[in-house]
Amino acid sequence: MKYLLKVLLGLAAALVLVSNSVNVYAAIAGRVQFVHGKVQLTTATGVTHAVKKGEAVNEGDTLLSSPTASAQIRMEDGGMVAMRPDTKLKIDRFTFNGQQDGTERSFFSLFKGGFRAITGAVGQKNKVNYHITTPATTIGIRGTDHETFVVTPDSSLATTTPIGTYNKVNLGETSMTTGKGTLFVLPNQMGFVGAADQMPQLQPINLNIFTVTVQPPAQGSGDKNVGKLEGGREMHETATRSKSEIRETSTIDQNEMRDTATVDKIEVHETATSEKAGVAGAATLTPSTEDAVNSMIPTTPDEVLEQEH
């Protein structure tokens, strides 16, 4: 009897240890890769402190960036989250055991401000296991690089930008769902919804919030190539050559030139102008070369994420 009791107690202790280890592993959602300015973290137990680079961010934590601060988090499933200034973001739930077996979860709540996310393993196979909740809508993904922004009544943008949730897709696809229905958003599109009792709708990309992606210029000769921006905007690019040293090894035979010239030390300066809207310069999600994630980050412009260490 005593032996049986010892065995049972031993099994109970082992189960507690296993349970605790699993909970600790599951609770870690990611680690801070970059922080600029003041970004506070409030734990599920209510303890608040300023985050630092390399610090773990756990399930249940709420992050709050000041109006001049930003942060970047590498998630445990390989995804990336880049917070913008004046943003409040909570990691409601994050569970990932290294496999896409249906138990993985990545749930966020965005109360104000915005962030850009490149999804990792969670949500690739089981799409319903990844979503973002805002005051107006729930955003789902189809494996994507997307940006979500919430304009609240106290936001500095509220005087010029309608209050609500904005969702822009760079790669992949997202969905915006309210009680009125679901809207699917494709690359280079922006969805908007003002409240939970409204139907989400596609709108031209709001340049007060997001930057647009300039399409590659058309191939052809000449100094001027015409490309397109979203909404039919045209962009003219002119390229001028200066400080060129051209070594010609061609021979001329009665006004006919054989193209055997070689060109070296040519510096080409490109200038781009927009006819209808000023487009911010290109930026990358990764703020420093110390972050070993450049290969997975598209070069979609995002002026907020140009902050350096």
CORWO-V833753 format. One record per pair of residues at least 24 apart in sequence whose C-alpha atoms are under 8 Angstrom apart, sorted by sequence separation. I is the first residue (numbers start at 0). J is the second residue. D is the distance in Angstrom with one decimal. If there is no record, write none. Layout:
i=<I & I>
j=<J & J>
d=<D & D>
//
This chain:
i=<30 & 31 & 38 & 39 & 62 & 63 & 86 & 87 & 101 & 104 & 105 & 106 & 107 & 108 & 109 & 110 & 118 & 144 & 145 & 165 & 166 & 175 & 187 & 241 & 242 & 30 & 31 & 38 & 39 & 62 & 63 & 86 & 87 & 99 & 103 & 104 & 105 & 106 & 107 & 108 & 109 & 118 & 143 & 144 & 145 & 165 & 166 & 187 & 204 & 240 & 241 & 29 & 30 & 38 & 61 & 62 & 85 & 86 & 87 & 95 & 99 & 106 & 117 & 118 & 143 & 144 & 145 & 165 & 203 & 240 & 241 & 28 & 29 & 37 & 38 & 61 & 62 & 85 & 86 & 101 & 116 & 117 & 143 & 144 & 164 & 165 & 203 & 240 & 241 & 27 & 28 & 29 & 37 & 61 & 84 & 86 & 116 & 117 & 135 & 136 & 143 & 145 & 163 & 164 & 239 & 240 & 27 & 28 & 36 & 60 & 61 & 83 & 84 & 115 & 116 & 134 & 135 & 142 & 143 & 163 & 164 & 238 & 239 & 27 & 28 & 37 & 38 & 59 & 60 & 83 & 115 & 116 & 134 & 141 & 142 & 143 & 163 & 238 & 239 & 26 & 27 & 36 & 37 & 38 & 59 & 60 & 82 & 83 & 115 & 133 & 140 & 141 & 162 & 163 & 238 & 26 & 36 & 37 & 38 & 58 & 59 & 82 & 83 & 114 & 115 & 140 & 141 & 161 & 237 & 238 & 25 & 35 & 36 & 57 & 58 & 59 & 81 & 82 & 113 & 114 & 140 & 236 & 237 & 34 & 35 & 58 & 80 & 81 & 113 & 114 & 139 & 140 & 236 & 237 & 34 & 35 & 58 & 80 & 81 & 113 & 138 & 139 & 236 & 34 & 57 & 80 & 112 & 113 & 138 & 139 & 235 & 236 & 33 & 34 & 79 & 80 & 111 & 112 & 137 & 138 & 167 & 234 & 235 & 32 & 33 & 78 & 79 & 111 & 112 & 137 & 138 & 234 & 235 & 31 & 32 & 33 & 78 & 79 & 110 & 111 & 136 & 137 & 234 & 31 & 32 & 78 & 79 & 109 & 111 & 136 & 137 & 233 & 234 & 31 & 32 & 77 & 78 & 136 & 232 & 233 & 30 & 31 & 77 & 78 & 135 & 167 & 187 & 232 & 233 & 29 & 30 & 76 & 77 & 232 & 29 & 30 & 76 & 232 & 29 & 30 & 74 & 76 & 28 & 29 & 28 & 160 & 27 & 156 & 136 & 135 & 135 & 136 & 135 & 136 & 134 & 135 & 148 & 134 & 135 & 28 & 28 & 27 & 28 & 26 & 211 & 25 & 26 & 210 & 25 & 210 & 25 & 25 & 24 & 212 & 211 & 212 & 211 & 210 & 210 & 209 & 210 & 169 & 117 & 81 & 84 & 83 & 83 & 81 & 69 & 69 & 33 & 32 & 35 & 35 & 35 & 34 & 33>
j=<54 & 55 & 62 & 63 & 86 & 87 & 110 & 111 & 125 & 128 & 129 & 130 & 131 & 132 & 133 & 134 & 142 & 168 & 169 & 189 & 190 & 199 & 211 & 265 & 266 & 55 & 56 & 63 & 64 & 87 & 88 & 111 & 112 & 124 & 128 & 129 & 130 & 131 & 132 & 133 & 134 & 143 & 168 & 169 & 170 & 190 & 191 & 212 & 229 & 265 & 266 & 55 & 56 & 64 & 87 & 88 & 111 & 112 & 113 & 121 & 125 & 132 & 143 & 144 & 169 & 170 & 171 & 191 & 229 & 266 & 267 & 55 & 56 & 64 & 65 & 88 & 89 & 112 & 113 & 128 & 143 & 144 & 170 & 171 & 191 & 192 & 230 & 267 & 268 & 55 & 56 & 57 & 65 & 89 & 112 & 114 & 144 & 145 & 163 & 164 & 171 & 173 & 191 & 192 & 267 & 268 & 56 & 57 & 65 & 89 & 90 & 112 & 113 & 144 & 145 & 163 & 164 & 171 & 172 & 192 & 193 & 267 & 268 & 57 & 58 & 67 & 68 & 89 & 90 & 113 & 145 & 146 & 164 & 171 & 172 & 173 & 193 & 268 & 269 & 57 & 58 & 67 & 68 & 69 & 90 & 91 & 113 & 114 & 146 & 164 & 171 & 172 & 193 & 194 & 269 & 58 & 68 & 69 & 70 & 90 & 91 & 114 & 115 & 146 & 147 & 172 & 173 & 193 & 269 & 270 & 58 & 68 & 69 & 90 & 91 & 92 & 114 & 115 & 146 & 147 & 173 & 269 & 270 & 68 & 69 & 92 & 114 & 115 & 147 & 148 & 173 & 174 & 270 & 271 & 69 & 70 & 93 & 115 & 116 & 148 & 173 & 174 & 271 & 70 & 93 & 116 & 148 & 149 & 174 & 175 & 271 & 272 & 70 & 71 & 116 & 117 & 148 & 149 & 174 & 175 & 204 & 271 & 272 & 70 & 71 & 116 & 117 & 149 & 150 & 175 & 176 & 272 & 273 & 70 & 71 & 72 & 117 & 118 & 149 & 150 & 175 & 176 & 273 & 71 & 72 & 118 & 119 & 149 & 151 & 176 & 177 & 273 & 274 & 72 & 73 & 118 & 119 & 177 & 273 & 274 & 72 & 73 & 119 & 120 & 177 & 209 & 229 & 274 & 275 & 72 & 73 & 119 & 120 & 275 & 73 & 74 & 120 & 276 & 74 & 75 & 119 & 121 & 74 & 75 & 75 & 207 & 75 & 207 & 192 & 192 & 193 & 194 & 194 & 195 & 194 & 195 & 208 & 195 & 196 & 90 & 93 & 93 & 94 & 93 & 278 & 93 & 94 & 278 & 94 & 279 & 95 & 96 & 96 & 299 & 299 & 300 & 300 & 300 & 301 & 301 & 302 & 299 & 296 & 284 & 303 & 303 & 304 & 304 & 304 & 306 & 286 & 290 & 306 & 307 & 308 & 308 & 308>
d=<5.5 & 6.5 & 6.9 & 5.2 & 7.8 & 4.5 & 7.6 & 5.4 & 6.5 & 4.9 & 4.8 & 5.2 & 4.7 & 4.7 & 5.1 & 6.7 & 6.3 & 6.3 & 5.5 & 6.8 & 5.1 & 6.5 & 7.6 & 7.2 & 6.6 & 4.4 & 7.1 & 5.6 & 6.4 & 5.7 & 6.5 & 5.3 & 6.5 & 6.8 & 6.6 & 6.1 & 6.7 & 5.9 & 6.2 & 5.9 & 7.9 & 5.9 & 7.5 & 5.4 & 6.8 & 5.8 & 6.4 & 7.4 & 7.5 & 7.0 & 6.1 & 5.9 & 5.5 & 4.3 & 7.1 & 5.2 & 7.5 & 4.0 & 8.0 & 7.4 & 7.8 & 7.8 & 6.1 & 6.6 & 7.5 & 4.9 & 8.0 & 4.7 & 7.5 & 6.2 & 6.8 & 7.5 & 5.3 & 6.2 & 6.2 & 5.7 & 6.1 & 5.6 & 5.8 & 7.8 & 8.0 & 4.4 & 5.2 & 6.4 & 5.7 & 6.9 & 6.4 & 5.0 & 7.8 & 6.6 & 5.7 & 6.9 & 5.8 & 4.1 & 7.0 & 7.8 & 5.8 & 6.7 & 6.6 & 7.3 & 4.2 & 7.7 & 7.1 & 5.5 & 6.0 & 6.7 & 6.1 & 4.9 & 7.4 & 5.9 & 6.4 & 6.8 & 7.7 & 7.4 & 5.6 & 7.9 & 6.4 & 5.7 & 5.9 & 5.7 & 6.3 & 6.5 & 5.7 & 4.4 & 5.7 & 7.8 & 6.4 & 6.8 & 5.7 & 5.5 & 5.8 & 6.3 & 7.8 & 6.2 & 6.8 & 7.4 & 4.0 & 5.8 & 6.9 & 5.2 & 6.2 & 6.4 & 5.6 & 7.0 & 5.4 & 7.5 & 6.3 & 5.4 & 4.2 & 7.1 & 7.9 & 5.2 & 6.0 & 6.3 & 4.7 & 4.9 & 4.3 & 7.9 & 7.3 & 5.5 & 5.1 & 4.4 & 8.0 & 5.8 & 6.5 & 6.0 & 6.0 & 7.5 & 6.0 & 6.7 & 7.8 & 5.3 & 6.7 & 7.5 & 6.1 & 6.4 & 5.3 & 6.7 & 7.2 & 5.8 & 4.3 & 6.9 & 5.9 & 7.6 & 5.2 & 5.3 & 6.7 & 5.1 & 5.4 & 6.7 & 5.5 & 6.2 & 6.0 & 6.8 & 5.9 & 6.2 & 5.5 & 5.8 & 6.4 & 4.0 & 6.7 & 5.0 & 4.8 & 4.2 & 8.0 & 4.6 & 5.4 & 6.1 & 5.4 & 6.6 & 6.2 & 6.8 & 5.4 & 6.4 & 5.6 & 6.6 & 7.2 & 5.2 & 8.0 & 4.7 & 7.5 & 6.9 & 6.1 & 7.7 & 5.0 & 7.3 & 5.1 & 4.9 & 6.5 & 5.8 & 6.5 & 6.1 & 7.0 & 7.3 & 5.5 & 7.1 & 5.4 & 6.5 & 6.9 & 6.3 & 6.2 & 5.3 & 5.0 & 6.0 & 5.4 & 4.6 & 7.4 & 7.3 & 6.2 & 5.5 & 6.8 & 6.7 & 6.5 & 4.5 & 6.2 & 7.6 & 3.8 & 5.2 & 7.7 & 6.4 & 5.5 & 6.4 & 4.7 & 7.2 & 7.2 & 7.8 & 7.1 & 7.0 & 7.9 & 6.2 & 5.4 & 5.2 & 6.6 & 6.5 & 5.3 & 6.5 & 5.2 & 7.9 & 4.0 & 7.8 & 7.6 & 6.4 & 5.8 & 5.0 & 5.7 & 7.6 & 7.4 & 7.9 & 7.3 & 6.6 & 6.4 & 7.4 & 4.4 & 5.8 & 7.3 & 4.2 & 7.7 & 7.1 & 7.9 & 7.8 & 5.6 & 7.5 & 7.4 & 6.7 & 7.1 & 6.8 & 7.0 & 6.8 & 4.9 & 6.5 & 6.2 & 7.1 & 7.9 & 5.9 & 7.7 & 6.4 & 6.7 & 5.9 & 5.8 & 6.9 & 7.2 & 7.1 & 8.0 & 7.3 & 7.7 & 6.3 & 7.3 & 7.6 & 7.7 & 7.7 & 7.5 & 7.1 & 7.0 & 7.4 & 6.4 & 7.3 & 7.3>
//
